[in-house]
Amino acid sequence: MFTGLVQALGTVCTLTDAAGGRRLSVTEHALAPLLTVGESVSVNGACLTVVARDGDSFDFEAGPETLAKTTLAALAAGDRVNLERALRAGDALGGHFVTGHVDCVGTVLDEKQTGDWLTVRFGFPPGFADLLVSKGSVAVDGISLTVIEPTDDSFAVMLIPHTRAVTTLGFKKPGAAVNLEFDLLAKHVQKLFQRMSITI
């Protein structure tokens, strides 16, 4: 479980394909010494397990399902990724509950600058509109953000300069792919109402 508050921007060093999956090595000098093999880390919003650590770099393995449902398959050496360690009991919850289980891949549709604020609109595939409400939460590449102007196939967020400076959203432009995870509570409520409609 995560909060959607990115702790560091890492850089992808190497990627190795094997047995339908992919092993990726990421470097980030401040975070690396804190990590232990076996712990969970959110990488652009996808929960991955640290399988090795050496100096400033650490490795993850992503299976076929993860590669099929996220943007991780498109990563290349030199790409930057959002990193967040798993939430621990007693940690401050400044964002919202993020599982690290990506629901779908979305697309940056457009950006609009208003003073220091940047409004970014994202598109998403059919079937997820009911999980979005205005002023609700959504995770974009693992970043906890507040939804504005939701429609049947898109939503917008407003980014402060700090978010743009310390996350991948600072350099993603229209057409770029992003990992989307919708609110966990909304998914449970949706499933409950679907079951109720079947039984009534």
C-alpha positions in Angstrom: 0.0 0.0 0.0 1.2 3.5 -0.9 0.1 7.1 -0.5 0.8 8.5 -3.9 3.4 10.9 -2.6 6.5 10.4 -4.8 9.7 10.2 -2.7 12.2 10.2 -5.5 12.8 10.3 -9.2 14.9 7.4 -10.3 16.6 6.7 -13.6 16.3 3.4 -15.5 19.8 2.0 -16.1 19.3 -1.3 -17.9 16.4 -3.5 -19.0 16.7 -7.2 -19.6 14.0 -9.4 -21.2 13.7 -13.0 -19.9 10.9 -15.6 -19.9 8.2 -13.2 -21.0 9.0 -10.8 -18.2 11.5 -8.0 -17.8 14.2 -7.1 -15.2 14.9 -3.4 -14.8 17.6 -1.7 -12.9 17.0 1.7 -11.5 19.5 4.2 -9.9 18.7 6.8 -7.2 21.4 7.6 -4.7 19.3 8.8 -1.8 16.7 6.0 -1.8 19.0 3.1 -2.6 20.6 2.7 0.8 17.2 2.5 2.5 15.9 -0.3 0.4 16.0 -4.0 1.3 15.6 -7.0 -0.9 12.0 -8.2 -0.8 10.3 -4.9 -0.1 7.7 -3.3 -2.3 8.3 -0.1 -4.2 5.9 1.8 -6.4 7.5 2.4 -9.8 5.4 4.8 -11.9 2.5 3.6 -9.9 3.1 -0.2 -10.3 4.0 -2.2 -7.2 7.2 -4.0 -7.7 9.5 -6.1 -5.5 13.2 -5.2 -5.0 15.1 -8.3 -6.0 18.7 -6.9 -5.8 20.5 -3.9 -4.6 24.1 -2.8 -5.3 25.3 0.7 -4.4 23.0 3.3 -5.9 21.1 0.9 -8.0 18.3 -1.6 -7.3 16.5 -4.2 -9.5 12.9 -5.2 -10.1 11.3 -7.9 -12.1 8.0 -7.3 -13.9 5.9 -10.2 -15.1 3.9 -10.5 -18.3 0.7 -9.2 -16.7 2.4 -6.1 -15.4 4.0 -5.4 -18.7 0.7 -5.9 -20.5 -1.3 -3.6 -18.3 1.2 -0.8 -17.5 3.7 1.5 -19.3 6.7 -0.4 -17.9 7.1 -2.4 -21.1 7.8 0.9 -23.0 10.6 2.0 -20.6 14.0 2.5 -22.0 17.4 3.2 -20.5 17.6 6.8 -19.3 13.9 7.2 -18.6 12.9 8.7 -15.3 10.5 6.9 -13.0 8.5 7.9 -9.9 9.5 6.0 -6.8 7.7 5.5 -3.5 8.4 3.0 -0.7 5.5 1.1 0.8 3.4 2.7 3.5 4.3 1.6 7.0 2.2 1.7 10.2 2.4 5.1 11.7 3.5 6.9 8.5 1.7 10.1 7.6 -1.0 9.6 4.9 -0.7 12.8 2.9 -2.2 11.5 -0.3 -4.7 8.6 -0.5 -4.6 4.8 -0.3 -2.9 3.6 -3.5 -2.4 -0.1 -4.0 0.1 -0.1 -6.8 -2.2 -2.2 -8.9 -2.6 -0.3 -12.2 -6.1 -0.3 -13.7 -5.2 0.9 -17.2 -3.0 3.0 -19.3 -4.2 6.5 -20.0 -2.9 9.3 -22.3 -2.0 12.9 -21.8 -4.5 14.7 -23.9 -3.7 18.4 -23.5 -2.1 20.9 -21.1 -3.2 24.5 -20.2 -0.9 26.9 -18.3 -2.6 29.4 -15.9 0.0 31.4 -14.1 2.1 28.9 -12.1 -0.6 26.2 -12.4 -0.7 23.6 -15.1 -4.1 21.9 -15.9 -3.5 18.5 -17.5 -6.3 16.4 -19.1 -5.9 12.6 -19.3 -7.9 10.2 -21.5 -8.7 6.6 -20.5 -10.3 3.5 -22.0 -14.1 2.8 -21.6 -15.4 1.3 -18.4 -13.8 3.5 -15.8 -15.9 6.7 -15.8 -18.0 5.6 -12.8 -14.9 5.5 -10.6 -14.2 9.2 -10.9 -15.9 12.0 -9.1 -15.0 15.7 -9.0 -12.6 16.4 -6.1 -12.1 12.7 -5.7 -8.6 11.0 -5.9 -6.8 9.3 -8.7 -3.2 8.0 -9.0 -1.4 9.0 -12.2 2.0 7.3 -12.6 1.7 6.7 -8.9 1.1 10.3 -8.0 -2.0 11.1 -5.8 -4.0 13.8 -7.6 -7.4 15.5 -7.2 -9.8 15.0 -10.0 -11.5 17.9 -11.7 -13.9 18.0 -14.7 -14.4 14.3 -15.1 -16.2 13.1 -18.3 -17.0 9.7 -19.7 -13.5 9.3 -21.1 -11.3 11.9 -19.5 -10.5 13.9 -16.4 -8.2 16.8 -15.5 -5.9 17.7 -12.7 -4.2 20.9 -11.7 -0.5 20.6 -11.0 1.4 22.9 -8.7 5.1 23.7 -9.6 6.4 21.4 -6.9 4.6 18.3 -8.4 6.0 19.1 -11.8 9.5 19.5 -10.4 9.7 16.2 -8.5 7.6 13.8 -10.6 7.5 12.6 -14.2 4.5 14.8 -14.9 7.0 17.7 -15.2 8.2 16.5 -18.6 5.3 14.4 -20.0 3.7 16.0 -23.0 0.4 15.4 -24.9 0.4 11.9 -26.4 2.5 10.4 -23.5 1.2 7.3 -21.8 0.6 7.1 -18.1 -0.4 4.5 -15.6 -3.8 5.1 -14.0 -5.1 3.6 -10.7 -8.7 4.6 -9.7 -9.8 5.0 -6.1 -10.0 1.8 -4.2 -13.2 2.7 -2.3 -14.9 3.6 -5.5 -14.1 0.2 -7.0 -15.6 -1.6 -3.9 -18.7 0.5 -4.0 -19.1 -0.1 -7.8 -18.9 -3.9 -7.3 -21.4 -3.8 -4.4 -24.0 -1.9 -6.5 -23.4 -4.3 -9.4 -24.2 -7.2 -7.2 -27.2 -5.5 -5.7 -28.6 -4.8 -9.2 -28.2 -8.5 -10.1 -30.0 -9.7 -7.0 -32.8 -7.1 -7.0 
